[in-house]
Amino acid sequence: MLQALAATLETYNGYCAAGSDEEFGKDPAMLQAIGQAPFYLSENSGIYFLTTIGGTDTTESCEVRAEEGGVIKGLYAMDVDGVELYKGLYTIDIPGSCNANNIYTGRIAAQKACELLA
């Protein structure tokens, strides 16, 4: 697994250096080289779920946006339902791509909810 990760990083960083992702067609403005260890990874267990992605419009702080404008105070969406990550990116085609976003948005939503309780 570590050899595959190293090869993937080398390929991706090559795309970043060239300013063009020939394999997946990622927007060149979104290319960002990865080079600072440590790296963390997990292996999928073979269990997959099909779900909608981005069903709820959220802010970068995971707050749910109201239809009439503004946000709904105290309501947060995370995981793939509140994902804004996929707008303009190609990560939807990469297996396991939701895992890091789920952790990140869950953390942000919990932090914001705690701020309201403080």
C-alpha positions as a Python dict, from the first residue, in 0.01 Angstrom:
ca = {
    (1, 'M'): (0, 0, 0),
    (2, 'L'): (283, 243, 80),
    (3, 'Q'): (444, 187, -259),
    (4, 'A'): (115, 261, -430),
    (5, 'L'): (77, 579, -224),
    (6, 'A'): (429, 693, -312),
    (7, 'A'): (367, 627, -683),
    (8, 'T'): (33, 810, -672),
    (9, 'L'): (189, 1113, -501),
    (10, 'E'): (473, 1120, -751),
    (11, 'T'): (229, 1110, -1043),
    (12, 'Y'): (-2, 1373, -893),
    (13, 'N'): (285, 1605, -798),
    (14, 'G'): (413, 1571, -1155),
    (15, 'Y'): (75, 1697, -1278),
    (16, 'C'): (103, 1988, -1035),
    (17, 'A'): (453, 2075, -1158),
    (18, 'A'): (335, 2057, -1521),
    (19, 'G'): (22, 2260, -1444),
    (20, 'S'): (-199, 2004, -1617),
    (21, 'D'): (-372, 1688, -1495),
    (22, 'E'): (-378, 1470, -1805),
    (23, 'E'): (-528, 1167, -1628),
    (24, 'F'): (-839, 1313, -1464),
    (25, 'G'): (-865, 1660, -1616),
    (26, 'K'): (-863, 1849, -1286),
    (27, 'D'): (-891, 2226, -1321),
    (28, 'P'): (-528, 2353, -1321),
    (29, 'A'): (-624, 2624, -1070),
    (30, 'M'): (-712, 2347, -823),
    (31, 'L'): (-383, 2156, -852),
    (32, 'Q'): (-179, 2171, -531),
    (33, 'A'): (129, 1957, -477),
    (34, 'I'): (136, 1725, -175),
    (35, 'G'): (474, 1693, -11),
    (36, 'Q'): (466, 1737, 365),
    (37, 'A'): (458, 1408, 558),
    (38, 'P'): (313, 1247, 761),
    (39, 'F'): (39, 1107, 542),
    (40, 'Y'): (-259, 908, 668),
    (41, 'L'): (-461, 655, 472),
    (42, 'S'): (-711, 380, 522),
    (43, 'E'): (-820, 85, 317),
    (44, 'N'): (-1187, 45, 231),
    (45, 'S'): (-1338, -276, 368),
    (46, 'G'): (-1534, -344, 51),
    (47, 'I'): (-1858, -211, 197),
    (48, 'Y'): (-1997, 71, -13),
    (49, 'F'): (-2299, 294, 24),
    (50, 'L'): (-2470, 484, -253),
    (51, 'T'): (-2591, 827, -154),
    (52, 'T'): (-2673, 1168, -284),
    (53, 'I'): (-2394, 1420, -259),
    (54, 'G'): (-2437, 1785, -177),
    (55, 'G'): (-2811, 1764, -111),
    (56, 'T'): (-2795, 2048, 141),
    (57, 'D'): (-2650, 2390, 61),
    (58, 'T'): (-2399, 2483, 332),
    (59, 'T'): (-2146, 2751, 414),
    (60, 'E'): (-1776, 2671, 461),
    (61, 'S'): (-1857, 2641, 833),
    (62, 'C'): (-2112, 2365, 758),
    (63, 'E'): (-2408, 2592, 842),
    (64, 'V'): (-2721, 2505, 645),
    (65, 'R'): (-2834, 2787, 420),
    (66, 'A'): (-3199, 2887, 431),
    (67, 'E'): (-3393, 2905, 103),
    (68, 'E'): (-3490, 3265, 172),
    (69, 'G'): (-3126, 3363, 237),
    (70, 'G'): (-2892, 3358, 532),
    (71, 'V'): (-2836, 3049, 744),
    (72, 'I'): (-3049, 2843, 980),
    (73, 'K'): (-2893, 2917, 1318),
    (74, 'G'): (-2776, 2603, 1497),
    (75, 'L'): (-2833, 2369, 1202),
    (76, 'Y'): (-2524, 2209, 1048),
    (77, 'A'): (-2484, 1953, 771),
    (78, 'M'): (-2179, 1738, 728),
    (79, 'D'): (-2065, 1424, 553),
    (80, 'V'): (-2175, 1390, 194),
    (81, 'D'): (-2512, 1559, 247),
    (82, 'G'): (-2358, 1896, 324),
    (83, 'V'): (-2054, 1859, 103),
    (84, 'E'): (-1951, 2168, -88),
    (85, 'L'): (-1616, 2008, -168),
    (86, 'Y'): (-1724, 1863, -501),
    (87, 'K'): (-1816, 2186, -670),
    (88, 'G'): (-1553, 2225, -940),
    (89, 'L'): (-1340, 1928, -830),
    (90, 'Y'): (-1305, 1576, -962),
    (91, 'T'): (-1273, 1390, -631),
    (92, 'I'): (-1616, 1231, -677),
    (93, 'D'): (-1454, 977, -911),
    (94, 'I'): (-1197, 860, -658),
    (95, 'P'): (-1299, 575, -421),
    (96, 'G'): (-1306, 674, -57),
    (97, 'S'): (-1305, 1044, -142),
    (98, 'C'): (-1585, 1116, 101),
    (99, 'N'): (-1400, 982, 405),
    (100, 'A'): (-1170, 1279, 464),
    (101, 'N'): (-1448, 1525, 390),
    (102, 'N'): (-1678, 1347, 635),
    (103, 'I'): (-1418, 1376, 910),
    (104, 'Y'): (-1340, 1738, 826),
    (105, 'T'): (-1699, 1860, 803),
    (106, 'G'): (-1800, 1665, 1114),
    (107, 'R'): (-1520, 1838, 1305),
    (108, 'I'): (-1615, 2183, 1174),
    (109, 'A'): (-1986, 2132, 1248),
    (110, 'A'): (-1908, 2010, 1602),
    (111, 'Q'): (-1679, 2309, 1666),
    (112, 'K'): (-1944, 2555, 1547),
    (113, 'A'): (-2215, 2387, 1754),
    (114, 'C'): (-1992, 2403, 2062),
    (115, 'E'): (-1936, 2774, 2002),
    (116, 'L'): (-2314, 2825, 2016),
    (117, 'L'): (-2333, 2635, 2346),
    (118, 'A'): (-2047, 2830, 2507),
}
